[in-house]
Amino acid sequence: MQYVALAIEGITLGAIYALVALGFNLIYRTVGILDFAQGDKVVAGGLLALALVNLGLPLALVFVLIIGAGAVAGIIYDFLVVRYPLRRGTDAAVVATVGALLVLSSGHILVWGATAQPFPAIISGTVGIGSSRVDSQDFVIWGVVAVIVAVLALFLTRNRYGKAMIASAADPMAAGALGINVSRMRILASSLAFALAAVAGVLIAPITLAGGTVGPSLTLKAFTAATLGGLSSTTGVVVGAVILGLFETIVGSKVPSEYRDPLVFAILIVVLLIRPNGLFGVRERTV
């Protein structure tokens, strides 16, 4: 039964990684760059949520406000970090996201300090599974992430704006010729990615505390998950995140804690060497 409890913990962790990794997926598929500030966006979402909770707002309302705040922050982020560097090429834009990572991580420390702070549980209580007890909030997190992933998948495949986002990424010139505002689609992708990261911040804060210096680590783990599943595949990103979460908890329970992160990052190296397109990624043909 110990492995059941570990598996539940791993799926919960993987579900949170999935939200962060989906941000990588959205930006990569729409803009064509890797946004290495995703982890610190998560930390920002958790800290802002904590500030709202401390004001006495109910957690349900905080959750809604965080989604809105993340969406607006994504628009600002696109304007300040992505738009102008992208004119000099994708490499310049990627470097700009690394700069954003440093600014955000330093900003968290300046405003809230480097010490992580306790965050109230999403829902109290535990569920008995055999001889093990599992937090009820794990199942709430599963449900929230499942709904978000389903809505996002429907948006990208059934909604005209979602389809326009994918078309803009596949061939910006052709999309523009068809009347699609490619710049607006990029802004929409950035807004969604920031909102997903902010939601992940609210979900992970009760587990790992809010704030601290976990941003870069979250970024690397989400990037590992996205690479494992396939950066260009929404389904692959989610599956890769769950696999990574399970690996981190089950295998990590057998080794000292200081080796958990190196093991996770070793996966990234192995995947890049053996299958750089990921489990669900499609190999691009070159002529």
N, C-alpha and C positions, 0 to 999 in steps of 0.2 A: 504493500500500500504506500510505502514511501515513494516509489517511483510514480504512482498515480498523482500524489501531491506535487511532486517535482514536475511532472508533465503539465499539470494545470498551471503551475507557476510559469513554466516555460512558454506555454501558449499565450498567457497574459502578457509576458514580456515581449513575445513575438508580435502580438497584436499592436502593442505600442510602437515597436520598431517599424511595423508596417505603415503606420500613419506618417512617420518621418520619412521612410523610404519612398512612399507614394509622392511626397514632395519632390524628391530627386527625380522620380519618374515623370512627373508633370513638366518640370522645368527642362529636363533632358529632351523629352519628346516635342516640346513646343518651341523652346529657345535653342536647344542643341548644346547646352552647357551643363556642367555639374555645379550645383550650388552648395558649397561647403560651409555655409552658415546655418544649415537646417537644424543642427543640434542646439545651437544657441537661441534659435527662434523658439524651440521647445522650452528652454529654461526661462525665456522672457514670458511665454504664456503662463507657465506655472507661477512665476513671481507676481505677475499682474493679477492672476486669479487669487493668490494669497492676499494681496492687498485689498481686493474687493470683498473677500470673505471676512477680513478683519474689520471692514466697515459695517459688517452685520448683514450683508446681502445673502440670501439663500443660495445654496450651491447650484441649484437648477438655473436660476437667473444668471449667476456668474458664468455658467457654461455657455449660455446663449450670448452674453456680452463678450465673452472671450472669442467666440466665433466671429462676431462682427468686428471686434478690434483687430483680430488677426487678418481679416479680409482687407480692412483699410490699411493696416501696416504693410501688407503685401503690395498694395498700389504704390505706397511711398517708397518701399524697398526697390521696386522696379525702376522708379524714377531716379533714385539716388545711386543705386548700385549697378543695375543691369543696362539701362538704356544707352548711356553715353559710352561706357567701355565697349559695349557690343559693336559700336560703329568701327572700332579699331580691330575687331576680330573676336572670335570666341575665347582665345587664350587670355586676352585682356579682361574679358568679362569674368572668367574663372578666377583670375588673380584678384579681381575686385571683390568677389564673394569671400575669398580668404581674408581680405582686408575687413570686410563686414563682420566676419567671425571674430576678429581681434577686437573690433570696436564694441560689438555686442557683449563679448565676454568681459571686457574691461568695464563696460558700463554697468553690468550686473554687479560687479564687485564694488564699484564706486557708490552705487545707490543702496544696495542691500547687504554688501559685505560678502566675504568668501565662504562664510559658514552656511551650510544648507539649513533650512528651517522646516519645522513640522507643518504638515498640511492635513486638514481633517479628512477622515475616510469618506469615500463616496457613499458608502452604506455600511453600517456597522453589523457585526455578527459573523458567525462562521457556519460552515456546512460540514457535517460529518461524512467522511468517505472512508468506510472501514474504521481503522484505528487512527486515521489522520483527520485533522481539522483544516479546512481551507477557507480563506476569507471570502465572504459573500461578494465583495466588491470585484473579485476576479471575474465572476460571471457577468456582472454589470458591464465591466470593461469589454468583455467579449461581445456582448450585445451591441454596445455603442459602436465599436469598431466595425462589426458586421454590417450594421445599418449604413455607416458612412461609406464603406467599401462598395456596398450594393448601389447606393445612390450615385456615387462617383462613376461606377461602371456604366450605369444606365445613362448618366449625363454624357459620357464620352461616346457612347454608341448610339443613343437614341435622340438626344437633344441636338438641335441644329448648331448651337454654340459649341457644344462639345465636339461635334464633327468638324466644325470650322477650325477648332484648336488643333486637331490632329492633321487636318489638311494643311494648315499653316506650317506645321513642322515638317511634313513630308515634302512639300514643294512650295516655299514662300512666294516665289514669282508667279507660279500658276495660280495659287490661292488668291494673290492680289489681283491677277487678271480676271478672276471670277467674281470680284467685288468683295472679297473677305478683307477686313481690316486686320492685317497681320500684327500690327503694333498693339491693337486692342486685345487680340487673342493672347499675346504675350503677357499683357498686364493681367488678364483674367487668370492665366496659369500661375503667375506669381502670387496673386491674391489667394487663390485656392491653396497653394503650397504653404503659404504663411498661416492660413487658417487651420490647415491640417496639423501643422507643427504646434500651434497654440493649443489645439484640442489635446494633442499628445502630452503637452505640458501639464494640463489639468489632470489627465488620467494617470500619469506616472508620478506626480508629486506625492500622492498618499503612500506610494510604495518606496520611493527613493528620497523623499523630502523635496522641498522646493528650493531652487537656487543652487548655490555651490559652483563647482567648476566642472560639471559633468558634460557641458555642451560639446566640446571637441570629441569626447569619447562616444557620445550619442551619434554625432555626425558620422564617425568612422564605422560604428556598428550598423547604422542605417544604410550607409553606402555599401558595406559588406553584404547586407541582406539584399539590397537592390542588385548588386553585381551577381550574387549567387543565383537569384531568380531570373535575372535578365532585365537590364535597365529599360529596355524598350517595351516590356510586357507588364501590364497592370497586374494580371494574375500571377505572373512570375515573381513580382516584387512582394506580394502578400505571402506566397508560399515560401519564398526565400527567408522572409522575416520570421515566420513561424518555425522553420527549420533551425534558424540561428538561435531563436529563443529557447527551443528545446535543447539544443546542443549546449548552450551556455549554462542552463540550470542542471541538466542531468550529468553531463560530463564534468561541469564545474564543481559538482558536489563531491567528486572523487579526487579532486586536486586542490592544493592550497589556493586561497582566494587571489593571491598575487599572480597566479598563472592563468586565471580565467580570461582576462583581456588579451594577453599574448596568444592564447589558443584561438580566440575568435578572429584575431587579425591574421593568424596563420591561414585560416580558411580563405581569407581574401586573396592571399598570395597564391595559394593552391588553385583557386578558381580561375584567377587571371592567367595562370600558366597553362591549365588543362582546358578550360572552357571559358574563354574571355567574354563570350556572348551570354553566359548564364544558362541555367537549365531550360528556360523558356525563350531565350533570346533568339533572334533570327540573324544568321550570318549574312552580312551585306555582300552582294556580288560586285566584283570589280571587273571592268572591261579592259 
